[in-house]
Amino acid sequence: MPGKKQKPESEKSISRREFALGSMGLLSAYAIAQNVQPTPLSARAQAIKLQKSQFVQDLLDARHILDEDIKRVIDHAEQTGEKLYQPGTNRFLSKLRIKEACFYVEYEPIGEAYQVHTAYSHRFMFAREE
């Protein structure tokens, strides 16, 4: 556009999404470099059957959330009772910290399976004070 000044490359900002994705990538690279592996999935958690709509599957793919992560959260919630109940529905919300990430899953028991309505995560790293 004529008359509109362009910011120099050194002053351009990035969006929150770009920052979050870059941070997640950095933390994941740190975990890989440190060889940080989650404990193996228990047989009980492996046996959990998940049901998801295509929309939810696409959302989970975009958020890089694996079925294994979801199963860990649901297994933990069902074994410990650490979950929130949404009145008027049969839905629960639970969370679980897995290494440097905290995963949240909204789900509903359906017979022998669990319907996943949504899931999200945030990654973090604690720094040591010296």
C-alpha positions in Angstrom: 0.0 0.0 0.0 1.4 3.4 -0.8 2.2 5.6 2.1 2.2 2.7 4.6 5.6 2.0 6.3 6.8 -1.5 6.6 8.4 -2.5 9.9 12.0 -3.5 9.7 12.4 -7.3 9.8 13.9 -7.0 13.3 10.8 -5.3 14.7 8.1 -7.7 13.3 6.1 -9.5 15.9 4.7 -13.0 15.8 1.2 -14.1 16.6 0.4 -15.9 19.9 -0.2 -19.0 17.9 3.2 -18.9 16.3 4.8 -18.2 19.7 2.9 -21.2 21.3 3.8 -23.5 18.5 7.4 -22.5 18.6 7.5 -22.9 22.4 5.9 -26.3 22.2 8.5 -27.3 19.6 11.3 -26.1 21.8 10.1 -27.9 24.9 9.6 -31.1 22.9 13.1 -30.8 21.5 14.4 -30.3 25.0 12.5 -33.4 26.3 13.9 -35.4 23.3 17.4 -34.1 24.0 17.1 -35.1 27.7 15.7 -38.5 26.7 12.6 -37.9 28.8 10.1 -40.7 28.2 6.7 -41.2 29.9 6.2 -44.4 31.7 4.7 -47.2 29.6 0.9 -47.2 29.2 -0.6 -49.7 31.7 -2.6 -52.7 30.3 -5.7 -51.2 31.9 -5.2 -47.9 30.0 -4.3 -49.7 26.8 -7.7 -51.5 27.0 -9.7 -48.2 27.1 -11.8 -47.8 24.0 -12.2 -44.2 22.7 -14.9 -42.8 20.5 -14.4 -39.5 18.7 -16.1 -37.6 15.9 -14.1 -36.7 12.9 -14.2 -33.1 14.1 -12.7 -34.0 17.4 -10.1 -36.2 15.7 -9.0 -33.4 13.5 -8.8 -31.1 16.5 -6.6 -33.6 18.4 -4.4 -34.0 15.4 -4.0 -30.2 15.1 -3.1 -30.0 18.8 -0.7 -33.0 18.6 -2.6 -34.9 21.3 -2.3 -38.7 21.0 -4.8 -41.4 21.9 -2.2 -42.6 24.4 -2.3 -39.2 26.2 -6.1 -39.3 26.3 -6.1 -42.8 27.7 -3.6 -41.9 30.4 -5.8 -39.0 31.5 -9.1 -41.0 31.5 -7.4 -44.0 33.3 -6.0 -41.7 36.0 -9.4 -40.0 36.4 -11.4 -43.2 36.7 -8.9 -44.8 39.1 -8.4 -41.8 41.4 -11.7 -40.1 41.1 -9.9 -36.8 40.3 -12.3 -35.4 37.8 -15.0 -32.7 37.6 -18.6 -33.6 36.8 -20.7 -31.3 34.6 -24.2 -31.2 36.1 -27.1 -32.1 33.8 -24.8 -34.2 31.6 -22.8 -37.3 31.9 -19.6 -35.5 31.1 -16.3 -35.3 33.0 -13.3 -33.1 32.8 -10.0 -34.4 34.0 -6.3 -33.4 33.8 -3.0 -35.1 34.2 0.6 -33.9 34.1 2.7 -36.0 31.9 6.4 -34.9 32.1 6.5 -31.3 30.8 2.9 -31.1 29.7 -0.5 -31.0 31.3 -3.4 -32.6 29.4 -7.1 -31.9 29.9 -9.8 -34.2 28.5 -13.5 -33.7 28.4 -15.2 -37.1 28.1 -18.3 -39.2 28.7 -18.6 -42.9 29.5 -20.6 -44.7 26.9 -21.0 -48.4 27.8 -17.6 -50.0 27.7 -16.0 -47.0 25.8 -15.4 -43.3 26.4 -16.7 -40.5 24.1 -14.0 -37.8 23.8 -15.6 -34.4 23.4 -12.4 -32.3 23.4 -8.9 -32.2 24.7 -6.2 -29.7 25.1 -2.8 -29.3 26.6 -0.2 -26.8 27.7 3.5 -27.4 28.0 5.8 -25.9 30.5 9.2 -26.3 32.1 10.3 -25.3 35.6 13.6 -23.6 35.9 15.8 -24.2 38.9 16.8 -21.3 41.1 20.5 -21.3 41.9 
